């Protein structure tokens, strides 16, 4: 009976130590997996932000091009109005001269 007690007295701490190390390793793997997922998610977010920045730059370039085109159209419209005013003035002078 004494032998069983001695064996149990030796095995119990060994089993406790073994289970402690196994649980610690499992916990470390779990934390490692979570850290890996988090880093992966952060990497994905970084790539998407970079894509959004590139898209925004392209949109800004397009808006700048539209702004230049609108300015040219406004200038052209202004010149057309001046020509139309000139033609109207000539017509009104001809009409007043005929009367």
Secondary structure, DSSP 8 states (H G I E B T S, - for coil): -HHHHHHHHHHHHHHHHHHHHHHHHHHHHHHHHHHHHHHHHHHHHHHHHHHHHHHHHHHHHHHHHHHHHHHHHHHHHHHHHHHHHHHHHHHHHHHHHH-
